[in-house]
């Protein structure tokens, strides 16, 4: 047996420190919490440990290439030769003839290397990552309000908050360790937990107050709360006057409280109760229920506005978006996706010159646009405007809205899938590049409070499997051989290159090194020197950042004025309202024991586990549509597709709403690809549906395929 090695859990973005131990036969023997880690101090959740030690998904253990319509084993030289040949041929037609889709599951080093290859090697504007599908609206809101991405608070603020508002999220399921801290703080005599969610989730069941807006109306509710806060004198005038701008314009844009409350399906009394809760130190946490909307940016801005207006910015308070994937933030900081490393503005000429110089590429090769976003890249593929698509640690066939459209688009291109596990996207690929997974890779990640920590290898990957950075380096060597110094990329050297590029930026990593992380385990950015680390963002004082533009001010925002900015957005309605043909609303949510689209836990979410495939409906909904049910099953139909599901009566889901697990591949055959115009994040949480009885003569009920235009869960 080997000694336990420190690493970071890759299950979610809490960033818990682990100690892992490898054993005989290349197995990962066990994982336990690291008592010395500053993030979790030894705390763990069972699913993170279980999925690290013993994932049940089917591994990809050798390179594969499609021959005669089926994926066949091949050697690395063959697949790399095929990949490089097809990419070179595509690039001859233009830099934008190749699409690259990354992931919040990549390490910082892999994300940086992939972005460098996509932007500096290929020069494509069609590059994005699946983090856009979950965090782009929060990112846009932070950028617009504060001039920089990432939440201002840290975990250290959780115990000091008096009110905890959780909006459109279920952290008891999605972030168990963080939720323990929230619940512990909310249990104090002078504290409370408020949940805003249409469904009575596991988190909502613990709440002192649970408010249930109509799906897609979160913005209307948030603006009503702002109007009530202004009317009831809850505004912190001193903070607003000295540290913000746009307040009067925001007030002028606010709706009539009763009209907005009615739109949200919430009483005026509840609006008043929610607004009054901000008259204390308040932390507002939100998740996909806010972000995954055509109004996601506006809603996130309004939650930030509530904090600004009531003076809830500072230790123990503030806006705190909850991140799902382990390295979503690292992807945003490092990957050259919507900004250059360190949040360097994508369209700034001086920053572009710096990137071109440091990468040793012509300035003209760097794309002049960050691209249209994940959803619209798929649309370009569907229009045959892109010949090659390379996916890395992401499963768009299952994870994107209007999944049949996605599958058709990817089926018509030359698809390269790089992944550790069999997935819906892997099964569609022309070439499969087998990648290492947790416990087999080296690098770093960033959690949702900006802490950088190491991930380490306690075992070797299976024979024939390579780390992401090695695969990216090998592809680069055959297409742009001078882009990296070596074919076999060294994670530490990549991190040093990346951190140097962030020096002096708002996301400064230059004071972080592998050596420092080996001693301190985790360091929060900005870290411009070898001893300091970031605290509460934009705040100068105990627990805050260390410098300010104005020595007389406790606040320093990287905006043109140095002040935080209010918004003046308004609710515009849902993109697909219910009607007589589609009278019900579909929403999706997470289950505790399934990982993302299920590829890591696919056997756990298979046909034998009925709860994984069941739609949850209120008994009244079932009673109103009895003719649509047969032997406990129904067909859910949207304007895009239809799926056959089993049904679980559940009073926690309001009448008129149907809940499906987001992890199941069939759920997104139904969802809508409309996207937020500001963030490009899709409207995954709301669409109109109807129910009908299964056709027993033609519908496959075994969960093994599709028939008569109706796909069954698998």
C-alpha positions in Angstrom: 0.0 0.0 0.0 1.1 3.6 -0.7 0.8 6.5 1.6 -2.3 8.7 1.2 -1.8 11.6 -1.2 -3.6 14.9 -0.9 -6.1 15.8 -3.6 -9.4 17.6 -4.3 -12.8 16.0 -4.7 -14.0 16.5 -8.3 -17.7 15.8 -7.6 -18.9 19.4 -7.2 -17.4 22.8 -6.7 -17.3 22.9 -2.9 -13.6 21.8 -3.4 -13.2 19.4 -0.4 -9.7 18.3 0.3 -9.2 14.5 0.3 -6.5 12.0 1.1 -6.5 9.2 -1.4 -4.6 5.9 -1.4 -3.8 3.6 -4.3 -3.3 -0.1 -4.0 -2.3 -3.2 -5.9 -3.5 -3.7 -9.4 -3.8 0.1 -10.1 -6.9 0.4 -7.9 -7.9 3.4 -5.8 -8.3 1.7 -2.4 -9.9 4.5 -0.3 -10.5 8.2 0.1 -11.2 10.2 3.2 -11.4 13.8 4.2 -8.3 15.8 4.7 -8.3 17.3 8.2 -5.6 19.8 7.2 -7.4 21.2 4.2 -8.6 24.8 4.7 -11.8 24.3 2.7 -13.5 21.4 4.5 -11.3 20.5 7.4 -11.9 16.8 6.9 -15.7 16.9 6.1 -16.9 14.8 3.2 -20.1 13.6 1.6 -20.8 10.0 0.8 -21.4 10.5 -2.9 -18.1 12.3 -3.4 -16.2 9.5 -1.7 -18.1 6.8 -3.5 -17.8 8.2 -7.0 -14.1 8.9 -6.5 -13.3 5.4 -5.3 -15.7 3.3 -7.3 -17.5 5.0 -10.3 -19.9 2.6 -11.9 -19.8 4.0 -15.4 -18.2 2.1 -18.3 -14.7 3.2 -18.8 -13.2 3.9 -22.2 -9.9 2.0 -22.0 -8.5 2.2 -25.5 -8.6 4.5 -28.6 -11.6 3.9 -30.9 -12.3 4.7 -34.5 -15.5 4.3 -36.5 -15.2 1.7 -39.2 -18.2 0.2 -41.0 -20.6 2.2 -38.8 -19.2 0.8 -35.5 -16.5 2.0 -33.1 -13.5 -0.3 -33.3 -10.3 -0.5 -31.2 -7.3 1.3 -32.7 -3.9 2.4 -31.6 -2.9 6.0 -30.6 -0.9 6.7 -33.7 -3.9 5.8 -35.9 -6.4 7.9 -34.0 -4.0 10.9 -33.6 -3.2 10.7 -37.3 -6.9 10.7 -38.2 -7.7 13.5 -35.9 -4.9 15.7 -37.0 -5.6 15.0 -40.7 -9.3 15.9 -40.4 -8.5 19.1 -38.4 -5.8 20.2 -40.8 -8.2 19.7 -43.7 -10.9 21.6 -42.0 -8.6 24.5 -41.1 -7.6 24.9 -44.8 -11.2 26.1 -45.4 -10.9 28.6 -42.5 -10.1 28.9 -38.8 -13.8 28.7 -37.9 -14.3 25.4 -39.5 -13.4 23.5 -36.3 -15.4 23.6 -33.0 -14.0 22.7 -29.6 -16.2 22.1 -26.6 -14.5 21.8 -23.2 -15.7 21.2 -19.7 -15.8 22.2 -16.0 -14.4 18.8 -15.3 -11.0 19.6 -16.8 -8.1 20.7 -14.6 -6.9 24.3 -14.9 -3.9 23.1 -16.8 -6.0 21.0 -19.3 -8.5 23.9 -19.7 -5.6 26.3 -20.3 -3.9 24.0 -22.8 -7.2 23.3 -24.7 -8.0 27.0 -24.9 -4.5 27.9 -26.1 -4.8 25.2 -28.8 -8.3 26.3 -29.9 -7.7 30.0 -29.8 -4.0 30.3 -30.5 -3.4 27.1 -32.6 -6.6 26.8 -34.6 -7.8 30.4 -34.3 -11.4 29.4 -34.0 -14.2 31.5 -32.5 -16.3 28.3 -32.1 -14.9 27.3 -28.8 -16.8 27.1 -25.5 -17.3 24.8 -22.5 -20.3 23.2 -20.8 -19.8 25.8 -18.0 -21.9 28.1 -20.2 -24.8 25.7 -19.8 -24.8 26.3 -16.0 -22.9 29.5 -14.9 -22.9 32.0 -17.8 -25.8 34.0 -16.4 -24.1 34.4 -13.0 -20.8 35.3 -14.8 -22.5 38.1 -16.8 -24.3 39.4 -13.7 -21.1 39.7 -11.8 -19.3 41.3 -14.7 -22.0 43.9 -15.2 -22.5 44.7 -11.5 -18.9 44.5 -10.3 -16.6 44.6 -13.3 -15.3 41.1 -12.6 -16.5 37.6 -12.3 -16.8 35.4 -9.2 -18.9 35.8 -6.0 -17.7 38.4 -3.5 -18.2 36.2 -0.3 -16.3 33.2 0.8 -17.2 30.2 3.0 -15.9 32.1 6.0 -19.0 34.4 5.6 -21.5 31.6 6.0 -21.4 31.4 9.9 -21.7 35.2 10.2 -24.9 35.5 8.1 -28.2 36.0 9.9 -30.4 35.3 6.9 -29.7 32.6 4.3 -31.8 32.9 1.1 -31.4 29.9 -1.3 -33.0 30.6 -4.6 -33.5 28.1 -7.4 -31.0 25.6 -5.9 -31.0 22.5 -3.8 -27.6 22.4 -2.0 -28.7 19.7 0.4 -28.5 17.4 -2.6 -26.0 19.2 -4.9 -23.5 20.6 -2.3 -23.9 18.6 0.9 -20.8 19.8 2.8 -21.6 23.5 2.1 -25.2 22.9 3.0 -24.2 21.6 6.5 -22.5 24.9 7.2 -25.5 26.9 5.9 -28.0 24.8 8.0 -25.8 25.1 11.1 -25.7 28.9 10.8 -29.4 29.1 10.0 -30.2 27.1 13.2 -29.0 29.9 15.4 -31.8 31.6 17.4 -31.3 34.9 15.5 -31.0 33.3 12.0 -33.3 31.8 9.4 -33.3 29.8 6.2 -35.5 31.0 3.3 -35.9 28.9 0.1 -37.4 30.2 -3.2 -38.2 27.2 -5.4 -41.4 26.0 -7.2 -40.7 22.5 -5.8 -40.5 21.5 -2.2 -37.0 20.2 -2.5 -34.9 18.5 0.2 -33.5 22.0 1.0 -36.9 23.6 1.0 -38.2 21.0 3.5 -35.7 22.4 6.1 -36.6 26.1 5.5 -38.2 28.5 7.9 -39.9 30.0 4.9 -40.5 28.4 1.5 -41.8 30.6 -1.3 -42.9 28.9 -4.6 -43.0 31.2 -7.6 -44.3 30.1 -10.9 -41.5 28.5 -13.1 -39.8 31.2 -15.1 -41.0 34.2 -13.1 -38.1 34.6 -10.7 -37.2 38.0 -12.2 -40.7 39.3 -11.5 -40.5 38.2 -7.9 -37.0 39.7 -7.4 -38.1 43.0 -8.8 -41.2 43.0 -6.6 -38.9 42.5 -3.6 -36.7 45.4 -4.7 -39.8 47.6 -5.0 -40.9 46.6 -1.5 -37.5 47.2 0.0 -37.5 50.7 -1.5 -41.1 51.4 -0.3 -40.4 50.1 3.2 -37.2 52.1 3.8 -34.9 49.1 3.8 -32.3 50.9 1.5 -28.9 51.5 3.0 -28.6 55.1 1.7 -25.1 55.6 2.8 -23.8 52.5 1.0 -25.8 53.3 -2.1 -24.7 56.9 -2.2 -20.9 56.3 -1.7 -20.3 52.9 -3.4 -22.9 52.4 -6.2 -24.3 54.0 -9.3 -27.6 53.6 -11.2 -29.8 53.5 -8.2 -32.4 56.0 -9.3 -32.6 54.4 -12.8 -33.2 51.1 -11.1 -35.9 52.5 -8.9 -37.6 54.0 -11.9 -37.7 50.6 -13.6 -39.3 48.8 -10.8 -42.8 47.2 -11.4 -46.0 47.7 -9.4 -45.6 45.3 -6.5 -49.0 43.7 -6.8 -48.7 43.1 -10.5 -45.3 41.6 -10.2 -46.4 39.4 -7.3 -49.4 38.2 -9.3 -47.1 37.4 -12.3 -44.9 35.3 -10.0 -47.9 33.6 -8.3 -46.8 34.9 -4.9 -48.9 36.9 -2.5 -47.9 40.5 -1.7 -47.5 39.5 1.9 -44.9 36.9 0.9 -43.1 39.6 -1.1 -43.0 41.8 2.0 -41.7 39.0 4.1 -38.9 38.2 1.7 -37.9 41.8 1.4 -37.9 42.2 5.2 -35.5 39.3 5.5 -32.8 41.5 3.9 -32.9 43.9 6.9 -30.2 41.7 8.4 -26.9 40.2 7.3 -28.0 38.2 4.4 -26.3 35.7 2.0 -28.2 35.0 -1.2 -27.3 31.7 -2.8 -28.6 30.8 -6.2 -28.3 28.0 -8.7 -29.5 26.6 -12.0 -33.1 27.6 -11.3 -32.0 31.2 -11.7 -29.2 30.8 -14.3 -30.9 28.5 -16.8 -33.4 30.9 -18.1 -33.7 33.4 -20.9 -33.8 36.0 -18.1 -31.0 34.4 -16.0 -28.7 37.3 -16.2 -31.4 39.8 -15.3 -32.5 37.7 -12.3 -29.0 37.3 -11.0 -28.5 41.0 -11.4 -31.7 41.6 -9.4 -30.4 39.4 -6.6 -27.2 41.4 -6.6 -29.3 44.6 -6.7 -31.1 43.4 -3.5 -27.8 43.0 -1.8 -26.5 46.4 -2.9 -29.7 48.3 -2.1 -29.9 46.9 1.5 -26.2 47.2 2.2 -25.7 43.4 2.1 -22.3 43.5 0.7 -19.5 42.8 3.1 -18.4 40.0 5.5 -21.3 37.8 6.4 -23.5 38.9 3.5 -23.7 39.2 -0.3 -24.5 37.4 -3.5 -23.1 33.8 -3.7 -23.9 31.8 -6.8 -23.5 28.0 -6.4 -21.4 26.2 -8.9 -22.1 22.6 -9.9 -19.0 21.3 -11.7 -15.8 20.9 -9.8 -13.8 23.3 -12.0 -16.3 25.6 -13.6 -14.5 28.7 -12.2 -11.1 27.4 -13.3 -12.5 27.0 -16.8 -13.7 30.6 -16.7 -10.3 32.0 -15.4 -8.0 29.8 -17.4 -9.5 28.5 -20.6 -9.6 31.6 -22.9 -13.3 31.0 -23.3 -15.1 34.3 -22.9 -12.0 36.1 -21.7 -8.3 35.6 -21.9 -6.5 34.0 -18.9 -7.0 36.1 -15.7 -10.2 37.7 -17.1 -8.3 39.7 -19.6 -11.1 41.3 -21.8 -11.4 39.3 -25.0 -11.7 42.3 -27.3 -9.1 44.5 -25.7 -6.3 45.1 -28.2 -3.5 45.4 -25.7 -4.5 42.2 -23.9 -4.8 40.4 -27.3 -1.3 41.6 -28.1 0.0 40.2 -24.8 -1.6 36.8 -25.4 -0.3 36.6 -29.0 3.2 37.6 -27.8 3.3 35.1 -24.9 1.9 32.3 -27.0 4.2 33.1 -29.9 1.3 33.2 -32.5 0.3 35.9 -35.0 -2.1 38.4 -33.6 -4.3 37.9 -36.7 -4.8 34.2 -35.7 -6.6 35.1 -32.5 -10.3 35.2 -33.1 -11.9 38.7 -32.8 -15.0 37.3 -31.1 -15.3 34.9 -28.2 -18.0 33.1 -30.2 -21.8 32.6 -30.0 -21.9 30.2 -27.0 -22.4 26.4 -26.7 -26.0 26.3 -27.9 -25.4 28.4 -31.0 -22.2 26.5 -31.9 -24.5 23.4 -32.2 -26.8 25.4 -34.5 -23.7 26.2 -36.7 -22.9 22.5 -36.8 -26.5 21.8 -37.8 -26.2 24.3 -40.7 -23.0 22.4 -41.9 -20.9 25.5 -41.3 -18.4 23.5 -39.2 -16.7 20.3 -40.5 -15.0 19.0 -37.2 -16.1 19.1 -33.6 -13.9 18.0 -30.7 -15.6 17.5 -27.3 -13.5 17.1 -24.1 -15.1 15.7 -20.9 -18.5 16.8 -21.9 -21.7 15.0 -23.1 -23.7 17.5 -25.2 -25.9 14.8 -26.7 -27.5 14.3 -23.2 -26.7 17.6 -21.5 -28.0 20.2 -23.9 -31.6 21.3 -24.7 -33.5 19.9 -27.7 -31.2 16.9 -27.6 -32.5 15.3 -30.9 -31.4 18.5 -32.7 -28.0 18.2 -30.9 -27.6 14.5 -31.9 -28.5 15.3 -35.5 -26.0 18.2 -35.7 -23.1 16.1 -34.2 -24.0 13.1 -36.3 -23.5 15.2 -39.4 -20.0 16.4 -38.5 -16.7 14.6 -37.9 -16.9 14.2 -34.2 -13.9 13.6 -31.9 -14.9 12.7 -28.3 -12.3 12.8 -25.5 -13.7 11.2 -22.3 -13.0 8.7 -19.5 -16.4 7.0 -19.7 -18.9 5.8 -22.3 -21.4 8.5 -23.0 -24.2 9.3 -25.5 -21.7 11.6 -27.2 -18.9 8.9 -27.3 -21.3 6.5 -28.9 -21.9 9.0 -31.7 -18.2 9.8 -32.3 -16.0 9.1 -35.3 -12.9 9.0 -33.0 -12.7 8.4 -29.3 -9.7 9.5 -27.3 -9.7 7.7 -23.9 -8.8 10.0 -21.0 -7.7 9.6 -17.4 -10.2 10.3 -14.6 -10.2 11.3 -10.9 -7.3 9.8 -9.1 -5.3 9.3 -12.3 -4.6 13.0 -13.2 -2.3 15.7 -12.0 -3.2 19.4 -11.9 -5.2 22.0 -10.1 -8.8 23.2 -9.8 -10.7 26.2 -8.4 -13.7 25.9 -6.1 -16.6 28.3 -6.1 -15.0 30.6 -3.5 -11.9 31.0 -5.6 -9.6 28.5 -3.8 -7.0 26.8 -6.0 -5.9 23.3 -4.9 -4.1 20.3 -6.3 -5.5 17.2 -7.8 -3.1 14.3 -7.8 -2.7 10.8 -9.2 -2.8 7.9 -6.7 -2.8 5.3 -9.5 -1.8 5.0 -13.1 -4.6 5.2 -15.7 -5.4 1.9 -17.5 -3.1 0.9 -20.4 -4.0 2.8 -23.5 -5.5 5.8 -21.5 -3.8 9.2 -21.3 -4.2 12.3 -19.2 -6.1 15.2 -20.9 -3.0 17.4 -21.1 -1.1 14.6 -22.9 -3.8 14.2 -25.4 -4.1 17.9 -26.1 -0.3 18.1 -26.4 -0.2 15.2 -28.9 -2.8 16.8 -31.1 -1.1 20.2 -31.0 2.2 18.6 -31.9 0.8 17.3 -35.1 -1.0 20.5 -36.2 0.8 23.5 -34.6 4.1 21.9 -33.3 5.6 25.1 -32.0 2.7 26.1 -29.8 3.9 24.1 -26.8 7.5 23.4 -25.7 6.9 19.6 -25.5 4.5 17.0 -26.9 4.1 15.6 -23.4 2.8 18.6 -21.5 3.9 19.0 -17.9 1.0 20.2 -15.6 3.3 22.2 -13.4 4.9 24.0 -16.3 1.5 24.8 -17.7 0.4 26.2 -14.4 3.4 28.4 -14.2 2.8 29.7 -17.7 -0.8 30.3 -16.9 -0.2 32.0 -13.5 2.4 34.4 -15.1 -0.3 35.4 -17.7 -2.7 36.4 -14.9 -0.1 38.7 -13.1 -1.7 42.0 -12.5 -5.2 40.9 -13.5 -8.4 40.8 -11.3 -7.8 37.0 -11.1 -4.1 37.1 -10.2 -2.7 33.6 -9.6 1.0 34.7 -9.9 1.6 34.1 -6.1 0.4 30.5 -6.3 2.7 27.6 -7.2 2.7 23.8 -6.9 5.3 24.3 -4.1 3.0 26.6 -2.2 0.0 24.3 -2.7 2.0 21.4 -1.3 2.4 23.3 1.9 -0.9 25.2 2.2 -3.1 22.8 0.2 -5.4 25.6 -1.1 -4.9 29.3 -1.8 -7.7 31.7 -2.7 -7.1 34.2 -5.5 -6.3 37.0 -6.1 -2.9 36.0 -4.8 -0.4 38.5 -6.3 2.5 37.4 -4.0 3.7 34.3 -2.4 2.2 34.9 1.1 -1.1 36.6 0.6 -4.5 35.4 -0.6 -7.8 36.9 -1.5 -10.6 37.4 1.0 -14.0 39.1 0.6 -13.8 40.6 -2.9 -13.7 44.4 -3.5 -13.6 45.0 0.3 -10.6 46.3 2.2 -10.5 45.4 5.9 -10.7 42.3 8.0 -11.4 39.3 5.7 -11.2 41.4 2.6 -8.7 42.1 -0.2 -5.6 43.9 0.6 -5.5 46.9 -1.7 -7.9 49.6 -3.0 -8.0 52.3 -5.7 -9.1 54.8 -3.1 -7.3 54.6 0.2 -10.1 56.4 1.9 -12.8 53.9 0.7 -13.4 50.4 2.1 -14.6 49.3 -1.4 -12.8 49.1 -4.7 -14.7 47.8 -7.8 -13.0 47.2 -11.1 -15.6 49.3 -13.0 -14.9 52.5 -14.9 -16.3 54.5 -12.0 -15.0 52.3 -9.2 -18.5 51.7 -8.1 -20.9 48.8 -8.2 -23.7 49.1 -10.7 -27.4 48.6 -10.3 -29.5 47.1 -13.2 -32.9 48.2 -14.6 -34.1 45.0 -16.2 -37.8 43.9 -16.3 -39.6 40.6 -16.5 -40.5 39.7 -20.1 -42.4 36.5 -19.7 -41.4 32.9 -20.4 -40.2 31.8 -23.8 -42.7 29.0 -24.1 -46.0 29.6 -22.2 -48.5 26.9 -21.6 -51.6 26.8 -23.8 -54.5 24.4 -24.6 -52.3 22.1 -26.6 -49.4 22.0 -24.1 -51.1 22.8 -20.8 -48.4 21.7 -18.3 -44.9 23.0 -17.5 -41.8 20.8 -17.4 -38.9 21.5 -15.1 -35.8 19.4 -14.2 -33.7 18.9 -11.1 -30.9 16.9 -9.5 -31.0 13.6 -7.7 -28.4 12.9 -4.9 -26.9 9.7 -6.3 -26.4 10.5 -10.0 -23.5 12.4 -11.5 -24.2 15.1 -14.1 -25.6 13.3 -17.3 -25.1 9.9 -15.6 -22.0 8.7 -17.4 -20.0 8.2 -14.2 -23.0 6.5 -12.5 -24.8 5.1 -15.5 -25.5 1.6 -14.1 -26.9 3.3 -11.0 -29.4 5.2 -13.1 -30.3 2.4 -15.5 -33.5 0.6 -16.2 -33.3 -1.3 -12.9 -33.7 1.9 -10.8 -37.2 3.1 -11.4 -36.8 6.2 -9.4 -34.1 7.4 -11.8 -36.6 7.3 -14.8 -39.8 8.5 -13.0 -41.5 11.8 -13.6 -42.7 13.4 -10.4 -46.3 14.9 -10.5 -48.7 16.2 -8.0 -51.7 13.8 -7.5 -54.0 16.6 -8.8 -52.1 16.7 -12.0 -52.4 12.9 -12.4 -56.2 13.1 -11.6 -56.7 15.8 -14.2 -55.0 13.7 -16.9 -56.1 10.2 -15.9 -56.7 9.2 -19.5 -53.0 9.9 -20.3 -51.8 7.1 -17.9 -51.5 3.4 -18.5 -50.0 1.0 -16.0 -48.2 3.8 -14.2 -46.7 5.3 -17.4 -47.4 8.3 -19.6 -45.9 10.0 -22.6 -44.5 13.5 -22.0 -44.6 15.5 -25.2 -43.2 18.9 -26.0 -42.9 20.8 -29.3 -39.6 19.0 -29.9 -40.0 15.3 -28.9 -41.9 12.8 -26.8 -40.6 10.4 -24.1 -42.3 7.6 -22.3 -41.8 7.7 -18.5 -43.0 6.0 -15.4 -44.7 8.3 -12.9 -44.4 9.0 -9.1 -47.2 10.9 -7.4 -45.5 13.6 -5.3 -47.2 16.5 -3.5 -43.9 18.3 -3.2 -44.3 19.2 -6.9 -47.1 21.8 -7.4 -50.1 21.0 -9.6 -49.5 21.7 -13.3 -45.7 21.1 -13.0 -43.9 17.9 -14.1 -40.4 17.2 -12.7 -37.8 15.1 -14.4 -34.2 14.3 -13.3 -31.8 16.4 -15.2 -29.3 13.4 -15.4 -31.4 11.2 -17.6 -30.5 11.6 -21.3 -34.2 11.6 -22.5 -35.1 14.7 -20.4 -33.4 17.1 -22.7 -35.1 15.7 -25.8 -38.0 17.8 -24.5 -36.3 21.0 -23.3 -36.1 24.3 -25.2 -33.0 25.8 -26.8 -34.0 29.4 -26.3 -31.1 31.2 -24.6 -30.4 34.3 -22.5 -29.3 37.0 -25.1 -26.8 38.3 -22.6 -25.2 35.1 -21.4 -26.0 32.5 -24.1 -27.2 30.2 -21.3 -30.2 28.0 -22.4 -33.7 28.0 -20.8 -33.5 24.5 -19.4 -35.8 24.9 -16.5 -39.1 25.6 -18.2 -41.0 24.5 -21.3 -44.6 23.6 -22.2 -45.6 20.0 -22.4 -48.7 17.7 -22.6 -49.4 14.1 -21.5 -50.8 11.3 -23.5 -51.3 7.5 -23.1 -48.5 5.2 -24.3 -49.2 3.4 -27.6 -48.7 -0.2 -26.5 -48.7 -1.4 -30.1 -45.6 0.5 -31.1 -43.8 2.1 -28.1 -40.8 0.2 -26.8 -41.4 -0.2 -23.0 -38.1 -2.0 -22.2 -36.0 1.2 -22.1 -33.8 0.0 -24.8 -34.7 2.1 -27.8 -37.1 4.3 -29.7 -40.2 3.6 -31.6 -43.0 5.5 -33.3 -41.2 8.8 -32.7 -41.3 8.2 -28.9 -38.0 7.6 -27.0 -38.1 5.7 -23.8 -35.7 6.3 -20.9 -32.5 4.4 -20.9 
